[in-house]
Amino acid sequence: MNYKLGHKSEKLPKFFEGEQIGEIKDTKDYDLVIIGAGTPGVPAAIRANERGLKVCVIQKEEQASACGNIGAGILLDKSKKEDIEKVISQEVEDNNYRSKRSLYRHWAYNSGEAISWLIDIAKKAGCKVLDAGDNPHKALNKKLGTDLHFVTSLFGPKPYSVTDAIVELAEYAENQGVDFYYNTRAVDLVKENDKVRGVIAKNKDSYIQFNGKYGVIVGTGDYQNDDQMLAYYLPDVVNFKKKKSGREGDGQKMIVRAGGVMENIGHTKMCHDFDSGPSSMMSMPYLRVKKNGRRFTDETVPMEYMNCFLLSKEDQGEYMQIFDSAYIEKGQGKIGGSPVELEELNKFIKDADVSDRTGVIENLIDTQRADSLEELGEKLGINDIDTFVETVNNYNKMAEDGEDKEFGVDKDQMISVKKAPFYGIHRHIKLTLTCSGVNIDDKHRCLDINNQPIEGLYAIGNVAGNMYGAADYPLGVVGLNLANNYTSGYTTANYLADLKDNN
């Protein structure tokens, strides 16, 4: 079997091969079959059911599964069209001009409706959700000179997140009449006369065929947990720990076997740590060192690109931000965020006497405080304490002189580390997502080797490609990934419901 890789066709890599399917013991008929109970699939199911489709969701895990928090939608009635197009252009630029503008336009012009709907549904489902509005995007508007207005879904406070909400939303969907098949793994798509008509899945007992009269939507997520696939498409991050499990590229593999095409090599990765310390400080230009105690980068580089310096087996995505007790005063007016008050910082310090840690995930926090640099280095797990102390002293001297002879950071962005007690945030950058998948059009129809839609087959969320293109997922629009998941699920459900209504 051949498939398209870039500009040429070649034999299908082994990790794309499917299993030998045994006897199919049962067949179930629906208007729409959705594979994957995540942030694109569950909203798609709820919306399709609202629109009168008979829907089922197949999920290989024992319950719905997702992660993340914020999803941003543009309010069309409050935002100027030229501003909307401007943010689309900025996103395309941030993705090295490799993403499809049509997909960004799809998000921009549908997300406000989709996320407003999602927040309303989430409240009905009993989720802890609010609309954060424009607040997360003040910096974006300032940067672009725009006056965009947003609806922004925010689940929380932590430790509650989308991980909890998606389970509640799936329960809501079931109560509304959607059929869920848990512990049921989709194995392969059923294709007849160039049209995808269903999917064969396997539970603990047997194979089952699920037929979708109007289509099959694939929303199975990324491929981070297939080591061979990761090494092929994103070898940079093979040494990173993964934030998820069970994301083995099942959807991408089924779509390719059905005639779909993976987008060109040069895939995008999302590698973040929002939880070791305050997220508002993660891109601030506090001194940064590796586990070996050495400074390694220009501290004005945003957090989302830190992974690029930490790809080795030795580093595995780990580094530390170092600052002193005057961190608030010294951090005022610096780029990359804003310092939090000490009361908030204490929530992230493991041995701090804090009665209320609302807003943090306790097993992920890793902020330390010490009366000496030596003690701080020990607490942070730095391997060479002498080198660490020397690094801090050298940095302080350069900050005092106003001359960064190592990385050229502007003197007004250097933040000395002199006043005890000293602080350090041990950032653990992990692979959050692989953000690339199969080629689609702006209706989320999967495309074949000739760039033509495969009838009956749709890809939503991170199984779909063409949205990103840079080495790293850009953070200009806060919550774009979840927003795209919600929006693509919502609009694809509407598209298929319209097909039914027009037949």
matplotlib code that plots the C-alpha trace (Angstrom):
import matplotlib.pyplot as plt

x = [0.0, 1.3, 0.7, 1.8, 4.8, 5.5, 6.0, 6.4, 4.6, 6.3, 5.5, 3.4, 5.6, 5.1, 3.4, 0.5, -0.3, -3.6, -4.4, -6.0, -9.7, -11.6, -15.3, -17.7, -20.2, -22.6, -23.5, -25.0, -26.5, -26.4, -26.6, -23.2, -20.3, -17.7, -14.4, -12.9, -14.5, -12.4, -12.7, -13.7, -15.7, -17.9, -19.1, -19.6, -21.8, -23.9, -24.4, -25.3, -27.8, -29.3, -29.7, -31.6, -28.9, -28.7, -25.2, -22.7, -19.2, -16.6, -13.9, -11.1, -10.6, -13.0, -14.3, -14.0, -10.5, -8.9, -6.6, -6.1, -8.3, -8.8, -10.7, -10.9, -13.6, -13.9, -17.2, -18.1, -20.7, -18.1, -15.0, -14.1, -13.5, -10.2, -9.0, -10.2, -8.2, -5.2, -5.1, -5.5, -2.5, -0.5, -1.3, -0.3, 2.9, 3.6, 3.3, 5.9, 3.2, 2.7, -0.8, -4.0, -5.5, -8.9, -8.7, -7.9, -10.8, -13.0, -11.9, -12.1, -15.6, -17.2, -15.5, -17.5, -20.8, -19.2, -17.7, -20.6, -22.7, -20.2, -20.2, -23.9, -23.9, -21.1, -23.2, -26.2, -23.9, -22.8, -19.2, -17.2, -16.9, -16.9, -16.3, -12.9, -13.8, -11.1, -8.7, -6.4, -6.0, -5.0, -1.4, -2.5, -4.7, -1.8, 0.7, -1.5, -3.2, -6.6, -9.8, -10.8, -13.4, -13.5, -15.6, -13.1, -14.1, -12.2, -12.7, -11.6, -10.1, -7.4, -7.1, -10.4, -9.9, -11.1, -10.0, -13.0, -15.3, -15.1, -16.3, -19.3, -20.1, -20.0, -22.4, -24.7, -24.5, -25.5, -28.5, -29.5, -29.6, -26.0, -24.8, -21.2, -19.2, -16.3, -13.4, -14.1, -11.1, -11.7, -9.6, -10.3, -12.7, -15.2, -15.0, -17.3, -17.2, -14.8, -17.1, -16.4, -19.5, -18.5, -15.9, -14.9, -14.2, -13.2, -14.2, -13.0, -15.3, -15.6, -15.5, -18.4, -19.2, -20.7, -22.3, -22.6, -25.3, -24.1, -20.4, -17.7, -15.9, -12.5, -11.4, -8.9, -6.2, -2.5, 0.2, 2.6, 2.5, 3.5, 7.3, 7.9, 5.6, 7.0, 10.6, 9.5, 7.6, 9.0, 12.4, 13.3, 11.1, 11.8, 13.6, 10.7, 8.3, 4.7, 1.7, -0.8, -1.2, -3.0, -2.5, -1.1, -2.2, -5.1, -7.1, -4.3, -3.5, -7.0, -7.5, -4.3, -5.3, -8.6, -6.7, -6.0, -2.7, -0.5, 0.6, 4.2, 7.0, 7.9, 5.3, 4.5, 4.9, 3.4, 5.8, 4.7, 4.8, 2.1, 2.1, 5.5, 5.2, 2.9, 2.0, 2.2, 5.9, 6.9, 8.1, 9.6, 13.3, 14.5, 17.8, 17.5, 19.8, 19.9, 20.3, 24.1, 23.9, 24.8, 23.0, 21.9, 19.7, 18.6, 16.0, 13.7, 12.9, 9.2, 8.5, 6.9, 10.3, 12.3, 12.0, 14.2, 17.2, 16.4, 16.1, 18.9, 18.6, 20.4, 18.1, 14.7, 13.0, 14.0, 15.4, 15.1, 14.1, 16.1, 15.2, 15.4, 13.1, 12.9, 11.4, 8.3, 10.0, 12.7, 10.1, 7.9, 7.8, 9.8, 8.5, 6.9, 4.4, 4.0, 5.2, 2.6, 2.3, 4.2, 0.9, 0.2, 3.8, 3.7, 1.0, 3.6, 6.3, 6.3, 7.3, 5.5, 2.9, -0.2, -3.7, -5.3, -3.7, -6.7, -5.5, -2.6, -2.2, -0.2, 1.6, 2.9, 4.2, 8.0, 8.9, 11.6, 12.8, 16.1, 18.3, 21.4, 22.2, 23.8, 20.6, 18.5, 20.6, 20.2, 16.4, 16.1, 18.1, 21.0, 23.8, 26.8, 26.2, 29.6, 28.9, 25.4, 26.7, 29.4, 26.7, 24.6, 27.5, 28.7, 25.2, 24.9, 28.1, 26.9, 23.6, 25.3, 27.6, 24.6, 26.5, 25.3, 28.5, 27.0, 23.6, 23.2, 20.1, 19.3, 20.4, 16.8, 15.7, 18.3, 17.2, 19.9, 19.7, 21.2, 18.7, 17.9, 15.8, 16.3, 13.7, 13.7, 11.0, 12.0, 10.2, 9.4, 8.7, 6.9, 5.4, 1.8, 0.7, 1.8, -0.1, -0.1, -2.2, -4.0, -4.8, -8.3, -10.3, -12.2, -15.2, -12.9, -13.3, -10.2, -8.4, -6.8, -3.6, -5.2, -6.4, -10.0, -12.4, -12.9, -16.7, -18.1, -14.8, -14.1, -11.2, -11.5, -9.1, -5.5, -6.0, -6.4, -3.5, -2.9, -3.7, -0.1, 3.3, 6.1, 8.4, 6.3, 2.7, 2.4, 0.8, -0.5, -4.1, -4.5, -6.4, -6.4, -5.9, -8.9, -10.9, -10.2, -11.2, -14.5, -15.2, -14.3, -16.5, -19.4, -19.3, -18.7, -21.8, -23.7, -22.4, -23.6, -26.9, -27.4, -26.6, -29.4, -31.8, -31.2, -31.6]
y = [0.0, 3.5, 6.8, 10.3, 11.7, 15.2, 15.2, 11.5, 8.2, 5.3, 2.1, 2.6, 2.6, -0.4, 1.5, 2.3, -1.3, -2.6, -5.8, -8.9, -8.6, -11.6, -12.5, -9.5, -10.7, -7.6, -4.7, -1.4, 1.3, 5.0, 8.3, 9.3, 7.4, 9.3, 7.8, 9.3, 10.8, 13.8, 17.6, 17.5, 14.2, 14.8, 18.3, 16.9, 14.1, 16.6, 18.9, 16.2, 14.8, 18.2, 18.4, 15.2, 12.7, 9.2, 9.2, 6.8, 7.5, 4.7, 5.2, 2.7, 3.9, 3.3, 6.9, 10.2, 11.6, 15.0, 17.6, 21.4, 24.3, 27.4, 27.7, 31.0, 32.1, 35.4, 37.3, 38.4, 41.0, 42.8, 42.5, 44.2, 42.0, 43.6, 42.8, 39.2, 38.9, 40.4, 37.8, 35.1, 36.5, 36.6, 33.0, 31.9, 33.8, 32.2, 28.9, 29.7, 30.2, 26.4, 26.2, 26.6, 30.0, 28.5, 26.5, 29.6, 31.4, 28.4, 28.8, 32.6, 32.8, 29.9, 29.8, 32.5, 30.6, 27.2, 28.2, 30.2, 27.1, 24.9, 27.0, 26.9, 23.1, 22.7, 24.6, 22.4, 19.4, 20.7, 21.6, 24.2, 26.7, 30.4, 32.9, 34.6, 37.0, 39.3, 39.0, 36.3, 38.3, 41.8, 41.2, 40.0, 43.0, 45.3, 43.5, 43.6, 47.0, 45.3, 45.4, 41.8, 40.5, 36.9, 34.4, 32.2, 29.0, 28.4, 25.2, 25.4, 26.4, 23.8, 20.9, 20.8, 21.1, 19.8, 16.4, 16.4, 18.4, 16.1, 13.2, 15.2, 16.3, 12.7, 11.8, 14.7, 13.5, 9.9, 11.4, 13.2, 10.0, 9.6, 6.0, 5.5, 2.4, 2.4, 0.0, -0.4, 0.2, 1.3, -1.0, 0.0, 2.0, 0.4, 1.7, 0.8, 2.3, 5.1, 6.1, 5.5, 3.9, 2.8, 1.5, -1.9, -1.9, -4.5, -4.8, -7.5, -10.1, -9.5, -7.3, -5.0, -3.0, 0.5, 1.9, 5.7, 6.6, 10.2, 9.8, 8.8, 11.5, 10.6, 12.5, 10.2, 12.8, 12.8, 10.1, 10.9, 7.4, 5.5, 5.5, 4.5, 7.1, 9.8, 9.0, 9.2, 12.5, 14.3, 12.8, 16.0, 15.0, 11.2, 11.9, 13.8, 12.4, 12.3, 14.0, 11.5, 7.8, 5.8, 8.4, 6.1, 7.7, 5.2, 7.7, 8.9, 5.3, 4.3, 7.4, 6.8, 3.1, 4.5, 6.7, 9.7, 11.5, 12.6, 16.2, 16.9, 16.1, 19.1, 18.4, 20.7, 19.9, 21.3, 21.1, 23.0, 23.2, 25.4, 23.8, 23.7, 27.4, 30.3, 30.3, 34.2, 33.9, 31.1, 33.4, 36.2, 36.8, 35.4, 33.6, 30.1, 27.2, 23.5, 20.7, 21.0, 24.5, 26.3, 29.1, 28.0, 30.6, 34.2, 34.5, 36.5, 33.5, 32.5, 29.4, 27.6, 27.4, 26.3, 22.7, 23.4, 23.8, 20.7, 17.8, 15.5, 12.4, 14.4, 17.3, 15.6, 19.0, 20.1, 23.6, 26.1, 29.7, 31.5, 34.7, 36.3, 37.7, 41.0, 39.2, 41.3, 44.7, 43.5, 41.9, 44.9, 46.1, 43.1, 41.2, 37.8, 38.1, 39.4, 38.3, 37.0, 38.0, 35.9, 34.4, 33.0, 31.9, 30.0, 27.7, 26.3, 25.8, 22.2, 22.8, 26.1, 26.2, 26.8, 25.8, 26.4, 25.4, 26.1, 26.8, 24.3, 20.6, 19.5, 16.6, 18.9, 21.8, 22.2, 25.6, 25.9, 28.5, 28.5, 30.9, 30.2, 29.5, 26.2, 25.1, 26.2, 24.2, 21.1, 21.5, 22.0, 18.8, 20.6, 18.2, 20.6, 23.1, 24.8, 25.5, 26.8, 29.3, 30.4, 30.8, 33.0, 35.2, 35.7, 36.6, 39.1, 40.7, 41.1, 42.4, 45.0, 46.0, 46.1, 43.8, 40.3, 38.8, 35.4, 35.8, 39.5, 40.1, 43.8, 45.2, 46.3, 42.7, 41.2, 40.4, 39.9, 37.2, 38.7, 39.0, 36.0, 34.0, 32.7, 31.0, 28.5, 27.0, 23.6, 23.5, 20.0, 20.5, 17.4, 16.5, 17.7, 17.1, 16.3, 19.0, 17.4, 14.9, 14.1, 16.6, 18.1, 20.9, 23.6, 21.3, 18.9, 16.3, 14.0, 14.5, 11.8, 11.7, 13.9, 16.4, 15.3, 14.7, 11.1, 10.8, 10.1, 10.7, 13.6, 14.4, 16.8, 18.0, 16.8, 13.9, 16.5, 18.4, 21.7, 24.0, 24.4, 24.3, 25.8, 23.7, 24.7, 25.5, 29.3, 31.0, 34.1, 33.1, 31.7, 28.4, 28.0, 24.2, 23.4, 26.1, 24.4, 21.1, 22.4, 24.4, 21.6, 19.2, 21.6, 22.7, 19.2, 18.0, 20.9, 20.1, 16.5, 17.5, 19.8, 16.9, 14.9, 17.8, 18.4, 14.8]
z = [0.0, -0.9, 0.7, 0.2, 2.1, 1.1, -2.7, -3.2, -2.7, -0.9, 0.9, 4.1, 7.2, 9.4, 12.2, 9.9, 9.3, 10.7, 12.5, 11.0, 11.8, 13.0, 12.8, 13.3, 15.8, 15.8, 13.6, 14.9, 12.7, 13.5, 11.6, 12.9, 14.4, 16.4, 17.4, 20.5, 23.6, 24.0, 23.6, 19.9, 20.0, 23.0, 21.9, 18.4, 19.8, 21.9, 19.1, 16.5, 19.0, 19.5, 15.7, 15.5, 14.5, 16.1, 17.4, 19.1, 20.5, 20.5, 23.2, 23.9, 27.4, 30.3, 30.3, 28.4, 28.4, 27.8, 29.3, 29.3, 30.3, 28.2, 24.9, 23.1, 20.7, 18.8, 19.3, 15.8, 16.8, 18.9, 16.7, 13.5, 10.5, 9.7, 13.3, 12.9, 9.6, 11.3, 14.1, 11.5, 9.6, 12.8, 13.5, 10.0, 10.4, 13.8, 12.1, 9.4, 6.8, 6.6, 8.0, 5.9, 6.3, 5.6, 8.8, 10.9, 9.3, 10.2, 13.8, 13.8, 12.3, 14.2, 17.5, 19.3, 18.6, 19.4, 22.7, 23.9, 23.2, 25.0, 28.1, 28.2, 27.8, 30.4, 33.0, 32.3, 32.8, 36.2, 35.2, 37.0, 34.1, 33.6, 30.7, 31.2, 28.4, 27.0, 30.0, 28.6, 25.3, 26.5, 25.5, 22.0, 21.4, 22.5, 20.3, 17.2, 17.8, 17.6, 19.6, 19.4, 21.9, 23.1, 24.8, 26.8, 28.4, 31.7, 33.7, 37.3, 39.6, 39.6, 40.3, 38.5, 34.7, 31.4, 32.5, 34.9, 32.8, 29.7, 31.9, 33.1, 29.6, 28.4, 31.1, 30.0, 26.4, 27.5, 29.4, 26.3, 24.3, 22.9, 23.0, 24.4, 23.9, 26.4, 26.5, 22.8, 20.4, 16.9, 14.6, 11.1, 8.9, 6.6, 3.0, 0.1, -3.3, -2.2, 0.7, 4.4, 5.8, 9.2, 11.6, 13.0, 16.7, 19.2, 22.8, 25.2, 23.6, 19.9, 16.8, 16.2, 13.1, 13.6, 10.5, 10.1, 7.5, 7.2, 8.2, 10.6, 12.6, 13.9, 17.0, 18.6, 19.4, 18.8, 18.4, 21.3, 22.8, 19.6, 19.9, 16.3, 14.9, 17.2, 16.2, 12.5, 12.6, 15.7, 16.6, 18.6, 21.5, 21.9, 25.2, 26.7, 29.2, 28.0, 29.6, 28.2, 27.7, 25.1, 22.4, 19.8, 16.5, 16.0, 14.1, 11.8, 11.0, 10.2, 8.0, 6.1, 5.5, 4.1, 1.6, 3.7, 3.8, 6.7, 6.4, 5.4, 7.8, 9.9, 12.6, 15.4, 19.1, 22.2, 25.2, 28.3, 32.1, 33.5, 37.0, 38.6, 39.5, 38.6, 34.9, 34.8, 35.6, 33.2, 30.4, 32.7, 32.2, 35.5, 35.4, 33.8, 34.4, 33.6, 36.0, 35.6, 37.1, 34.0, 32.2, 28.8, 27.0, 26.5, 29.3, 27.1, 25.0, 25.8, 27.7, 24.7, 23.0, 26.1, 25.0, 22.0, 24.3, 26.4, 24.0, 25.2, 27.4, 30.1, 30.1, 29.3, 29.3, 32.8, 33.8, 36.6, 36.9, 39.7, 41.5, 44.9, 47.6, 45.6, 42.6, 42.6, 42.6, 40.2, 37.9, 37.4, 33.8, 32.5, 29.4, 29.5, 32.2, 35.7, 39.2, 41.6, 45.2, 47.8, 49.1, 45.7, 45.1, 48.4, 47.0, 44.7, 47.3, 48.5, 52.1, 52.6, 55.5, 53.3, 54.3, 51.0, 47.7, 45.5, 42.0, 41.9, 41.2, 44.2, 42.7, 39.9, 41.9, 42.2, 43.5, 46.2, 48.8, 50.6, 52.7, 50.6, 47.0, 48.0, 49.8, 46.9, 44.5, 46.6, 46.9, 43.1, 42.4, 40.6, 40.0, 40.4, 43.2, 42.9, 39.2, 40.0, 42.6, 40.2, 37.4, 39.7, 40.8, 37.2, 36.1, 38.9, 37.9, 34.3, 35.5, 37.6, 34.7, 32.3, 29.8, 29.1, 27.5, 27.3, 25.5, 24.9, 27.0, 27.3, 30.6, 31.5, 31.2, 33.5, 37.0, 39.6, 42.3, 45.5, 48.3, 50.5, 50.7, 47.2, 45.0, 42.2, 40.0, 38.7, 35.3, 33.9, 30.2, 28.9, 25.6, 25.9, 22.3, 18.9, 16.9, 13.4, 11.6, 8.3, 5.6, 5.7, 4.1, 5.9, 6.4, 8.2, 5.4, 5.1, 1.8, -0.4, -2.3, -5.0, -2.4, -2.9, 0.0, 1.1, 1.2, 4.7, 6.6, 8.9, 11.2, 14.2, 16.9, 17.0, 14.6, 11.9, 10.4, 8.6, 11.5, 12.7, 11.0, 13.2, 15.4, 18.4, 19.1, 19.3, 22.3, 20.7, 20.9, 24.4, 24.4, 20.6, 20.7, 22.8, 21.0, 17.7, 19.2, 20.4, 17.3, 14.8, 16.8, 16.8, 13.2, 11.8, 13.7, 12.2, 8.7, 8.9, 10.4, 7.5, 5.1, 6.7, 6.6, 3.0, 1.9]

ax = plt.figure().add_subplot(projection="3d")
ax.plot(x, y, z, "-o")
ax.set_aspect("equal")
plt.show()
